[in-house]
Amino acid sequence: MDGPSLRIAIDTLWVLITAFLVFFMNLGFAMVESGLCRAKNTVNILAKNFIVFAVSTLSFYCLGFGIMFGNGNGLFGIQGLFAVSGLDNSPAMADAYSGAYRALNWTGVPLWAKFFFQLVFCGTAATIVSGAVAERIKFLSFIIFSSILCTVIYPVTGHWIWGGGWLASIGMFDFAGSTVVHSVGGWAALAGVLVLGPRIGKYKPDGAAKPIYGHNMSLATLGVFVLWFGWFGFNPGSTMAVNPAAIAHIAVTTNAAAAAATLSATVAAWLLLGKPDLSMILNGCLAGLVAITAGCAYVSVPSALAIGAAAGLIVVLAVVMFDRLKLDDPVGALSVHLVNGLFGTIAVGLFADRSVAAAIGVDSPALSSGLLLGGGFRQLTVQALGALAVAAFTFSIALVAWLLIKAIMGIRVSRAEEMRGLDLGEHGMEAYSGFQIFTNM
């Protein structure tokens, strides 16, 4: 094997290993969501988290990948739309440097490796929705919405930023997906929460929120550990090549933000709620990971610590805010992914440092240093514009999709089924059969 072939082989191995780590994050999401919800809905939540990746795979393979990365215009891809129709035999799948997917030609690994890496990101965006709409949504309605998200919504906005679309052309940067993955999943989830309404008993007659505790905090904690681990595939893997300096730097900024956010969320919960609430601590860690995802390759380690510290505070405040707005999110997905996805995207405009990006080999002429690093408002303005554009498109299309599903087949289970639990009503089984489960509702 000659030098170039060996390099491609090593790069391909790196891309696939990190993709496997991101796939493993599905387990983390399943554990977090089921642990933070009630025992009577555990089977339903696990089923949603399991099937959503199968739905994502088929949707992204058949159409989504082409819309996101196919050559086209500034809004969506036009070439290579239907991978299922025979692209296996086309030059695009055999040659990493030609074909219908020009936006991915910057990395030399085989296109199937690129496809799989992007697929697991798509699956992550769909999984975010599951937690926010937990404990009251019909299983089939969730499946149908997930297909729409992975076929159209996620690929279109992804094309704008990662597929050579109009936001990429004006210099918006989102290295690993604070907006592309997390905000998109968060906006889609928010639309679903609005259409579904809160769980029965979540809000008292006077409007005050009533705590509905998760049934297994051990499971939720293990899930966050899995996600923290998987994020070392999510962010460093987005190099899509073995760039030692970039991989090492991104791993450290990712971990630094997670650690700082964990501590700041602990302090914030202690001060605001009177106790160091474990669910806030866990969501604080996830908030830091989400917030650093956009800028992990463009910011220094001290800046990553600052971003994480801010994210931990933001997530606690966001949970309180959504409760006051009567937007019922059982696992805090909106606070983690939507709010901190937005913050992480804006943070690039505040903390980006071209000298850092240049030192690790990910610099671009289109990248400006952030406002706090002397670069002025240019990058901040572009980041804000991109975040707003993605928000407007994703939320509006998702809202229409949810409303259509509601009108055609309904999206919420019956009151009796919700009170009894979706495990028996939707799936005819219990997660803890034979055990005496005590619940608060």
C-alpha positions as CSV (number, residue, x, y, z in Angstrom):
1,M,0.0,0.0,0.0
2,D,1.5,3.3,-1.1
3,G,1.5,6.5,1.0
4,P,-1.7,8.1,-0.3
5,S,-3.6,4.8,0.0
6,L,-2.4,4.3,3.5
7,R,-3.5,7.9,4.4
8,I,-6.9,7.3,3.0
9,A,-7.2,4.0,4.9
10,I,-6.2,5.7,8.2
11,D,-8.6,8.5,7.6
12,T,-11.4,6.1,6.7
13,L,-10.8,4.1,9.9
14,W,-10.9,7.4,12.0
15,V,-14.2,8.5,10.3
16,L,-15.9,5.2,10.9
17,I,-14.7,4.7,14.5
18,T,-16.0,8.2,15.4
19,A,-19.3,7.5,13.5
20,F,-19.7,4.4,15.6
21,L,-19.2,6.5,18.7
22,V,-22.0,8.9,17.5
23,F,-24.2,5.9,16.8
24,F,-23.5,4.7,20.4
25,M,-25.0,8.0,21.6
26,N,-28.4,6.6,20.7
27,L,-28.0,4.4,23.8
28,G,-27.2,7.5,25.9
29,F,-30.3,9.3,24.7
30,A,-32.5,6.3,25.4
31,M,-31.1,6.0,28.9
32,V,-31.4,9.7,29.7
33,E,-34.9,10.0,28.4
34,S,-36.3,6.8,30.0
35,G,-34.6,7.6,33.3
36,L,-36.0,11.1,33.5
37,C,-39.5,10.0,32.7
38,R,-41.9,7.8,34.7
39,A,-41.7,4.0,34.8
40,K,-45.0,3.5,33.1
41,N,-43.7,5.1,29.9
42,T,-40.3,3.4,29.8
43,V,-41.0,0.9,27.0
44,N,-42.5,3.6,24.8
45,I,-39.5,5.8,25.2
46,L,-37.0,3.0,24.6
47,A,-39.0,2.0,21.5
48,K,-39.0,5.5,20.1
49,N,-35.2,5.9,20.6
50,F,-34.6,2.5,19.0
51,I,-36.8,2.8,16.0
52,V,-35.9,6.4,15.2
53,F,-32.4,5.4,13.9
54,A,-34.0,2.9,11.6
55,V,-36.3,5.6,10.3
56,S,-33.4,8.0,10.0
57,T,-31.4,5.5,8.0
58,L,-34.0,4.9,5.4
59,S,-35.1,8.5,5.1
60,F,-31.5,9.9,4.8
61,Y,-30.4,7.1,2.5
62,C,-33.3,7.5,0.0
63,L,-33.5,11.3,-0.2
64,G,-32.1,13.3,2.7
65,F,-28.4,12.8,1.9
66,G,-28.8,14.0,-1.7
67,I,-30.8,17.1,-0.6
68,M,-28.1,17.9,2.0
69,F,-24.9,17.3,0.1
70,G,-25.9,16.9,-3.5
71,N,-24.7,19.6,-6.0
72,G,-27.5,22.1,-6.4
73,N,-28.2,25.7,-5.5
74,G,-28.0,27.7,-2.3
75,L,-31.2,26.1,-0.9
76,F,-30.9,22.4,-1.5
77,G,-29.1,19.7,-3.4
78,I,-30.4,18.6,-6.7
79,Q,-28.0,15.8,-7.9
80,G,-27.7,12.4,-6.3
81,L,-31.0,12.6,-4.6
82,F,-32.1,9.0,-4.6
83,A,-29.2,6.9,-3.3
84,V,-31.4,3.9,-3.4
85,S,-31.8,4.1,-7.2
86,G,-28.4,2.9,-8.2
87,L,-25.6,5.3,-6.9
88,D,-23.6,2.2,-5.8
89,N,-22.4,1.9,-9.4
90,S,-21.8,5.6,-10.1
91,P,-18.4,7.3,-10.0
92,A,-19.7,9.4,-7.0
93,M,-19.6,6.4,-4.8
94,A,-16.3,5.1,-6.1
95,D,-14.3,8.4,-6.3
96,A,-14.1,10.6,-3.3
97,Y,-13.1,13.6,-5.4
98,S,-15.8,13.7,-8.0
99,G,-19.4,13.0,-8.6
100,A,-22.6,14.6,-7.3
101,Y,-21.4,15.6,-3.8
102,R,-18.9,18.4,-4.3
103,A,-19.5,19.7,-0.8
104,L,-17.8,16.6,0.7
105,N,-14.8,16.5,-1.6
106,W,-12.6,18.3,0.9
107,T,-12.0,14.9,2.7
108,G,-10.5,12.0,0.9
109,V,-12.3,9.1,2.5
110,P,-14.7,6.9,0.5
111,L,-18.1,8.4,0.0
112,W,-19.9,5.6,1.9
113,A,-17.8,6.5,5.0
114,K,-18.9,10.1,4.6
115,F,-22.5,9.0,4.2
116,F,-22.5,6.9,7.3
117,F,-20.8,9.6,9.4
118,Q,-23.5,12.1,8.3
119,L,-26.2,9.6,8.8
120,V,-25.5,9.2,12.5
121,F,-25.7,13.0,12.9
122,C,-29.1,13.0,11.2
123,G,-30.3,10.3,13.7
124,T,-29.1,12.4,16.6
125,A,-31.3,15.4,15.4
126,A,-34.3,13.1,15.3
127,T,-33.7,11.6,18.7
128,I,-33.7,15.1,20.3
129,V,-37.4,15.4,19.5
130,S,-38.3,12.2,21.3
131,G,-37.5,13.4,24.8
132,A,-39.4,16.7,24.5
133,V,-42.6,15.0,23.4
134,A,-42.3,12.1,25.8
135,E,-45.1,10.5,27.8
136,R,-48.1,11.6,25.7
137,I,-47.4,11.2,21.9
138,K,-48.7,8.4,19.7
139,F,-45.9,6.1,18.6
140,L,-46.9,6.1,14.9
141,S,-47.3,9.9,14.8
142,F,-43.7,10.2,16.2
143,I,-42.4,7.8,13.5
144,I,-44.1,9.8,10.7
145,F,-42.7,13.1,12.0
146,S,-39.2,11.6,12.4
147,S,-39.3,10.6,8.7
148,I,-40.3,14.1,7.6
149,L,-37.5,15.6,9.8
150,C,-34.9,13.3,8.3
151,T,-36.1,13.5,4.7
152,V,-36.7,17.2,4.3
153,I,-36.2,19.5,7.4
154,Y,-32.7,18.4,8.6
155,P,-31.2,18.0,5.1
156,V,-32.4,21.4,3.8
157,T,-30.9,23.4,6.6
158,G,-27.9,21.1,6.6
159,H,-27.3,22.0,3.0
160,W,-27.3,25.7,3.8
161,I,-24.4,25.3,6.2
162,W,-22.6,22.0,5.4
163,G,-23.7,21.3,1.8
164,G,-22.3,24.5,0.2
165,G,-25.5,26.4,0.5
166,W,-26.2,30.1,1.0
167,L,-25.2,30.3,4.7
168,A,-21.8,28.6,3.9
169,S,-21.3,31.1,1.1
170,I,-21.7,34.1,3.5
171,G,-19.3,32.6,6.0
172,M,-21.4,31.0,8.7
173,F,-19.4,28.3,10.7
174,D,-20.8,25.4,12.7
175,F,-18.1,22.9,13.0
176,A,-20.0,19.9,14.4
177,G,-23.6,21.0,14.6
178,S,-24.8,23.3,17.4
179,T,-27.3,24.6,14.8
180,V,-27.3,21.9,12.1
181,V,-28.1,19.1,14.6
182,H,-29.0,20.5,18.0
183,S,-31.0,23.6,17.2
184,V,-32.8,21.9,14.3
185,G,-33.8,19.1,16.6
186,G,-34.8,21.6,19.3
187,W,-37.0,23.8,17.0
188,A,-38.7,20.7,15.7
189,A,-39.3,19.6,19.3
190,L,-40.6,23.0,20.3
191,A,-43.2,22.8,17.6
192,G,-44.3,19.4,18.8
193,V,-44.5,20.5,22.4
194,L,-46.8,23.4,21.4
195,V,-49.1,21.2,19.4
196,L,-49.2,18.4,22.0
197,G,-49.7,20.5,25.1
198,P,-48.5,19.6,28.6
199,R,-48.8,16.2,30.3
200,I,-51.9,15.7,32.5
201,G,-51.2,17.1,35.9
202,K,-48.0,19.0,35.0
203,Y,-49.4,22.4,35.8
204,K,-51.6,23.2,38.8
205,P,-54.8,25.3,38.5
206,D,-52.9,28.4,39.5
207,G,-50.4,27.8,36.6
208,A,-47.5,26.7,38.8
209,A,-45.5,23.8,37.5
210,K,-45.7,20.5,39.4
211,P,-42.5,18.4,39.5
212,I,-42.9,15.1,37.8
213,Y,-39.8,13.2,38.8
214,G,-37.9,10.7,36.7
215,H,-38.1,7.1,37.8
216,N,-34.5,6.1,37.5
217,M,-31.8,8.7,38.0
218,S,-29.1,6.0,37.9
219,L,-30.1,5.2,34.3
220,A,-30.1,8.9,33.4
221,T,-26.7,9.4,34.9
222,L,-25.3,6.5,33.0
223,G,-26.9,7.9,29.8
224,V,-25.1,11.2,30.2
225,F,-21.8,9.4,30.7
226,V,-22.4,7.6,27.4
227,L,-23.3,10.9,25.7
228,W,-20.2,12.6,27.1
229,F,-18.1,9.7,25.8
230,G,-19.9,9.7,22.4
231,W,-19.2,13.4,22.0
232,F,-15.6,12.6,21.5
233,G,-16.7,11.1,18.3
234,F,-19.2,13.8,17.5
235,N,-16.8,16.8,17.7
236,P,-13.3,15.4,16.9
237,G,-14.7,13.1,14.3
238,S,-16.0,16.1,12.3
239,T,-12.4,16.6,11.1
240,M,-13.3,13.6,8.8
241,A,-9.5,13.0,8.5
242,V,-6.7,12.2,10.9
243,N,-5.4,15.7,11.7
244,P,-3.6,15.1,15.0
245,A,-3.5,18.8,16.1
246,A,-7.1,19.4,15.4
247,I,-8.3,16.2,17.0
248,A,-6.4,16.8,20.2
249,H,-7.5,20.4,20.4
250,I,-11.2,19.6,19.8
251,A,-11.2,16.8,22.3
252,V,-9.8,19.2,25.0
253,T,-12.2,22.1,24.2
254,T,-15.1,19.6,24.2
255,N,-14.2,18.2,27.5
256,A,-13.4,21.6,29.0
257,A,-16.8,23.0,28.1
258,A,-18.6,19.9,29.5
259,A,-16.8,20.1,32.8
260,A,-17.3,23.9,33.2
261,A,-21.0,23.6,32.4
262,T,-21.4,20.7,34.9
263,L,-20.0,22.8,37.7
264,S,-21.8,26.1,36.7
265,A,-25.2,24.2,36.5
266,T,-24.6,22.7,39.9
267,V,-23.9,26.1,41.4
268,A,-26.9,27.7,39.6
269,A,-29.3,25.0,40.7
270,W,-28.0,25.2,44.2
271,L,-28.5,29.0,44.3
272,L,-31.8,29.2,42.4
273,L,-33.6,26.0,43.5
274,G,-32.0,25.5,47.0
275,K,-30.6,22.1,46.2
276,P,-28.0,20.7,43.7
277,D,-30.6,19.0,41.6
278,L,-29.0,16.0,39.8
279,S,-31.2,16.4,36.7
280,M,-29.9,20.0,36.4
281,I,-26.3,18.8,36.8
282,L,-26.7,16.2,34.1
283,N,-28.4,18.6,31.7
284,G,-25.7,21.1,32.5
285,C,-23.0,18.7,31.2
286,L,-25.1,18.2,28.0
287,A,-25.6,21.9,27.6
288,G,-21.9,22.5,27.7
289,L,-21.3,19.8,25.1
290,V,-24.0,21.3,22.8
291,A,-22.7,24.8,23.2
292,I,-19.1,23.9,22.3
293,T,-20.1,21.9,19.3
294,A,-20.2,24.8,16.8
295,G,-16.9,26.4,17.9
296,C,-14.8,23.5,19.2
297,A,-12.2,23.9,16.4
298,Y,-12.2,27.7,16.4
299,V,-11.9,28.6,20.1
300,S,-9.1,28.4,22.6
301,V,-9.4,26.2,25.7
302,P,-10.0,29.2,28.0
303,S,-12.8,30.3,25.7
304,A,-14.2,26.8,25.8
305,L,-14.3,27.0,29.6
306,A,-16.1,30.3,29.4
307,I,-18.6,28.9,26.9
308,G,-19.3,25.9,29.0
309,A,-19.7,28.0,32.2
310,A,-22.2,30.2,30.5
311,A,-24.1,27.1,29.1
312,G,-24.5,25.6,32.5
313,L,-26.1,28.7,33.8
314,I,-28.2,29.2,30.7
315,V,-29.7,25.6,30.9
316,V,-30.9,26.1,34.4
317,L,-32.5,29.4,33.6
318,A,-34.0,27.9,30.5
319,V,-35.7,25.0,32.3
320,V,-37.3,27.5,34.7
321,M,-38.3,29.7,31.8
322,F,-40.0,26.9,29.8
323,D,-41.9,25.8,33.0
324,R,-43.2,29.4,33.4
325,L,-44.3,29.4,29.8
326,K,-46.1,26.1,30.4
327,L,-44.1,24.4,27.7
328,D,-43.8,20.9,29.1
329,D,-40.5,19.2,28.3
330,P,-40.0,16.1,30.4
331,V,-36.3,15.8,29.9
332,G,-35.1,19.4,29.3
333,A,-34.4,18.8,25.6
334,L,-35.4,22.3,24.7
335,S,-33.2,23.9,27.3
336,V,-30.2,21.7,26.3
337,H,-30.4,21.4,22.6
338,L,-32.5,24.4,21.4
339,V,-31.3,27.2,23.7
340,N,-27.7,26.1,24.0
341,G,-27.5,25.2,20.3
342,L,-28.4,28.8,19.7
343,F,-25.9,30.0,22.3
344,G,-23.1,27.8,20.9
345,T,-23.7,29.2,17.4
346,I,-23.6,32.8,18.6
347,A,-20.5,31.9,20.7
348,V,-18.5,31.4,17.5
349,G,-19.1,35.0,16.7
350,L,-17.9,36.0,20.2
351,F,-15.0,33.7,20.8
352,A,-13.6,32.5,17.4
353,D,-9.9,32.9,17.2
354,R,-8.3,32.6,13.7
355,S,-4.9,32.0,15.2
356,V,-6.3,28.9,17.0
357,A,-7.9,27.7,13.8
358,A,-4.8,28.2,11.8
359,A,-2.6,26.5,14.3
360,I,-4.6,23.3,14.1
361,G,-5.1,23.4,10.4
362,V,-8.8,24.3,10.1
363,D,-8.6,28.0,9.2
364,S,-10.7,29.4,6.4
365,P,-10.4,32.9,4.7
366,A,-14.1,33.3,5.4
367,L,-13.7,32.9,9.2
368,S,-13.3,36.1,11.2
369,S,-12.2,36.3,14.8
370,G,-15.0,36.9,17.2
371,L,-16.1,40.1,18.8
372,L,-14.4,39.4,22.1
373,L,-11.1,38.6,20.3
374,G,-11.0,41.9,18.4
375,G,-12.6,40.7,15.2
376,G,-15.6,43.1,15.3
377,F,-19.2,42.2,14.6
378,R,-18.8,40.5,11.2
379,Q,-18.7,36.9,12.4
380,L,-21.3,37.5,15.1
381,T,-23.7,39.0,12.6
382,V,-23.4,36.1,10.2
383,Q,-23.8,33.5,13.0
384,A,-26.9,35.3,14.3
385,L,-28.4,35.5,10.7
386,G,-27.8,31.8,10.2
387,A,-29.3,30.9,13.5
388,L,-32.4,33.0,12.8
389,A,-32.8,31.6,9.2
390,V,-32.6,28.0,10.4
391,A,-35.0,28.8,13.2
392,A,-37.6,30.3,10.9
393,F,-37.5,27.5,8.4
394,T,-37.3,24.6,10.8
395,F,-40.0,25.8,13.2
396,S,-42.5,26.7,10.5
397,I,-42.1,23.5,8.5
398,A,-42.1,21.4,11.7
399,L,-45.2,23.1,13.0
400,V,-47.1,22.5,9.7
401,A,-46.0,18.9,9.8
402,W,-47.2,18.4,13.3
403,L,-50.5,20.1,12.6
404,L,-51.1,18.0,9.5
405,I,-50.3,14.8,11.4
406,K,-52.7,15.9,14.2
407,A,-55.5,16.6,11.7
408,I,-55.1,13.4,9.8
409,M,-54.4,10.8,12.5
410,G,-54.0,12.6,15.8
411,I,-50.8,12.9,17.8
412,R,-51.8,12.5,21.4
413,V,-52.9,9.4,23.2
414,S,-56.2,9.3,25.1
415,R,-56.4,10.6,28.6
416,A,-57.0,7.1,30.0
417,E,-54.0,5.8,28.1
418,E,-51.8,8.6,29.4
419,M,-52.8,8.1,33.0
420,R,-52.3,4.3,32.7
421,G,-49.0,4.6,30.9
422,L,-48.0,4.4,27.2
423,D,-46.2,1.1,27.8
424,L,-49.5,-0.8,28.1
425,G,-51.6,1.3,25.9
426,E,-49.2,1.6,22.9
427,H,-47.1,-1.5,23.3
428,G,-49.0,-4.0,25.5
429,M,-46.1,-4.6,27.9
430,E,-44.4,-3.2,30.9
431,A,-40.7,-2.4,31.4
432,Y,-40.7,-3.7,34.9
433,S,-43.2,-6.6,34.8
434,G,-43.6,-8.2,38.2
435,F,-42.2,-5.3,40.2
436,Q,-44.3,-3.1,42.4
437,I,-43.8,0.4,41.0
438,F,-44.8,3.4,43.0
439,T,-45.4,6.6,41.0
440,N,-46.6,10.1,41.8
441,M,-49.3,9.9,39.2
